[in-house]
Amino acid sequence: MDTIVIVLAVAVVLLALVMIAALVIVMRRTGGVVAPPGPSPEQLAEVKAEVNEELERARREAEEIRTKAERDAGEILKKSETLAESAALTRKEVEEEARILKTELKELRSDLERRENRLAEREQRLDEEARRQAERARKLAETETELADRREELDRVAERRQEILERVAGLTAEQAKAELVKEIENQAKREAALIVREIESEARREGEKRACKIVTLAVQRVATEQTAESVVSVLHLPGDEMKGRIIGREGRNIRAFESTTGVNLIIDDTPEAVLLSCFDPVRRETARLTLEKLVLDGRIHPQRIEEAYERSKAEVRDLCVRAGEDALVELGITEMHPELVTLLGQLRYRTSYGQNVLKHLIESAHIAGIMASELRLDRDLVKRCALLHDIGKALTHEVEGSHAMIGAEIARRYGEHEDVVHAIEAHHNEVEVRTVEAVLTQAADAISGSRPGARRESLEAYVKRLERLEEIAQSYEGVDKVFAMQAGREIRVMVRPDNVDDIQAQVIARDVAKQVEEELTYPGQIRITVVRESRATEFAR
């Protein structure tokens, strides 16, 4: 409808324009002066023709304008429809947002009302609690007043009672208090002594039980072998005629062999065998390998002996290093000085009562490591202590002193930890034990050395040696008691202080040591300790 109105308006405007144009043409023909009435027919025809042309042109323009207007109207109509649709969508969105806002507003209003209700209830409860607190405070004030009155009354009664007690007992309050405190103190001391004694007994029982368990577990978990090494080196020969070649012309070969190796070669009537004798086990093993090489080669003369000895010496050193390294690998120990590794390997050829010393050290390290694990200690440190505790036996034939002190000095020289050094020097109680590692080293050493099959010395010979040690010390005048300790490595002599003075005690120690050296045969050394002490004894009756 709006489009039709617009088109009609445009047509009216065009018609008016046409009429105005016709009027302008007429005025232009007449020179701008109104023509007199009664124009001629030719003029009218011309005017009519021009008017018709103008009308036709105006009609065409009107038609174009109408067509354009209709097209524009269609576009405007489409745009208006699009705008109407978008307006409808916008209105729906606005209505939806408005609905959501109304809902949220309603929820907020409900929440606010609930909070206001809760606040009102809380205020009411607070008011009630305040009233109850005020009532309680009033009652407490009344109770305090009543208690104060009763306290005063009790004080008066206590004073009267104290006066009566003092009058009856004949003691003042301070004296009675002192007597009471003294009695309570004595009772507390007796009870504390009983508790301490009970705790010590329980701790001792528990400690012995746990120690037995740890030692048992350690021994059970270590697989050991029986002693099979011999203390004498024997070399088997392919035939008895080889003995003559070993001796050589006028004995020159055997003299050259003994002077080169430092080992005594014993050739007796034993068929197809010779014996090697030397206090140094490494030197004895070197000589055995030398003689074995010479026998295999068949050419035996002084120059060949020296060449074979040098090769055997290098081979034994390599074997010692390899044995020490194998021991470290077996125990999982690292970073040890090469000289200590070599000394460990040399103990492969050293025996103690038939027990191989290197195997004894490895076994002791395993036992000590297991006990350290049970006690939650540093397992590697304890194993290191047990492995090195007899390292001094590799040099006892070269250096004076006990193997414990020699081993401690070697370990200190090559940078071992101070706990390791202390465990080595204290494993025979030559130094007072200060660490748990040293105690475990002692225990592992004792277990490995005393287990069945570890050493070939019979129990009867061992007991006889200990008894003889005690008999020697007991034979001196003034000796009260004698104890053979540390598997016969120490004799503790207790003398009577009334009969023996300090100088005589030193004389007894020296005489006992001299007699033991003359009468007994034993490995290592034995310490003789003479103890003279003074005791003061009184009897309470």
Buried (B, 14 or more C-beta within 10 A) or exposed (E): EEBEEBBEEBBEEBBEBBBEBBEEBBEEBEEEEEEEEEBEEEEEEBBEEBBEEBBEEBBEBBEEBBEEBBEEBEEBEEEEEEEEEEEEEEEEEEEEEEEEEEEEEEEEEEEEEEEEEEEEEEEEEEEEEEEEEEEEEEEEEEEEEEEEEEEEEEEEEEEEEEEEBBEEEEBEEEEBEEEEEEEEEEEEEEEEEEEEEEEEEEEEEEEEEEEEEBBEBBBEEBEBEEBEBEEEBEBEBEEEEBBEBBBBEEEEBBBBBBEBBBBBBEBEEBEEBBBBEBEBBBBBBBBBBBBBBBBEEEEBBBEBBBBBBEBBBEBBBEBBBEBBBBBBEEBEBEEBBEEBBBBBBBBBBBBBBBBBBBBBBBBBBBBBBBBBBBBEBEBBBBBBBBBBBBBBBBBBEEEEBBBBBBBBBBBBEBEBBEBBBBBBBBBBBBBEBEBBBBBBBBBBBBBBBEBEEBBBBEEEEBEEBBEBBBEBBEEBEBBBEBBBBBBBBBBBBBBEBEEBEEEBBEEBBEBBBEBBEEEEEEBBBBBBBBEBEEEEEEEEE
